[in-house]
Amino acid sequence: MPLAVYRILYLSHLASGRDFSVVGQILHVSRERNQQLGITGVLVFDGGRFCQLIEGTQPAVVALAQRIRRDPRHTSYRVLFEGVDDAVPTQSRWRTGYCEPDDLDVFEDGSDGDPALLLATFVRRLPHWDLST
């Protein structure tokens, strides 16, 4: 039986007074750290907001989400989905990238919606975003 995959999908905003250079810093550190922690997922940035799906073991994912929540480069951190299931990770490795500014509006506007639907919407949009592998 496969190990359960724990997932957190969140939306946050680039903190006021921060410029785009922090995005490069976040991407660089997340690629290295997440591989070491056995975390897979996707981080996208639209110029003002981050939306990230984190997948792995519950302790690793929760610890990472707590660090992100405390990171002063983010504000308005909001969990859109959190849960565990037997499904394989949607990503085989860590990926990062960019999306169009209005691509994340559905998560802003739909933040009070069904968490499973928000996760499915995020996964469905992945092929349309500029992601590195």
N, C-alpha and C positions, 0 to 999 in steps of 0.2 A: 504494500500500500504506500503511495507517495506521501511525503511529508506535507503537512498543511502549509499553505502559503498565506502569510499575513500581508494585508495590503492597507496602505493609507494613501488616499488621494486628497491633496489639499490645494487651496488657492491662497496666494498671498500677494502683497503689493511691495514694489520697490520702495524703500523708506525715503521719505522726503529728504532732499539734500544729497542724496546718493546719485552718482553718475553711473553710466553704463560700464565703467571699468570694473565695478564690483561683480557684474555678471560673469566676466571672464574668470575672476578669482573663484567664484562659486563653482563654475563649471570645472575648472582645473582640479580643485580640491575634491569635489564630489566624485569625479571619475576615479581618482586614486583611492579615496577612502572607501567608497562603496564596493569596489572590487575586493578590497581587503576584508570587508565585513560580509561578503557574500550576498550583497544586496543588488537586485536588479531593478529596473524601472526606467522612467523617462522624466526628464525635467524640460519644460518648454517655457520660453519667455517671450512676451509680446511687446516689449518696450516699456511696460509699466507693471506687469503682473507676472508672477510665476505660477505655474500649475505643475504639480509633480505627483507622479505615481511611484510609490516606494513599495517594493516587494521583497520578501525574505522571511526569516524567522521572526516571530513576534518580538522577542527581546531586542534584536538588532533594529528592526523597523521602528519600534516605539522609542528606543534611545535616540535614533537619528531624528525622528519627528520632534522630540523634545529639544534637541539641539537647534534644529531649524526654527522652532517657535521662539527660542530665546535670542536668535541671531538678530542683531540690530539693523541688518541690511534689509530685513523683511518687516512689514507691518500687516495688520489685518489678516493674520494667519487664520484660516478657517478650514476645518476638516470637512470634506465633501463625502468621503466614503472611508470607513474603517471596518475591517473584518477579516475573518479567516475562512478558508475553504480548502477542498482537496484538489482544486484545479491547478494545473501547472502554471508557473509564472507566465504572464503575457509577454514578457521580454526575456531573452536568453542572456542579456548582458545590460550594462548601464548605457543609456543613450541620452543625449542632450540636444537641444536645438531651439529654433525660433519658429514663431507662428505669426500670422497676421494679427494686427491689433484687435480686430473684432472677433477673432476665433475663440477667445476665452469668455466672451460676454455671456454665453449660455451658462457658464459656471457661476458667474457673478449673479445673473438674474435667476438662475435655477438653484441657488445654493440651499433653498429650503425644500427642494424636491426630493424625489426618491433616490437615496444614495446608490443603489444598484444601477439605476438608469443613468446617473451622472458618471459612474465608472464605465458603463457600456458606451456612453457618448464619447468619453475621453479616448477609449481604446479604438473606437470606430474612426476617430479623426486622425489617429497617428499617421496613416499613410500620406496624409495631405500636408504634413509639417516637414520642415527642413531639419532633419535629424542627422546627427553624426553617429557613427557606430563605434 
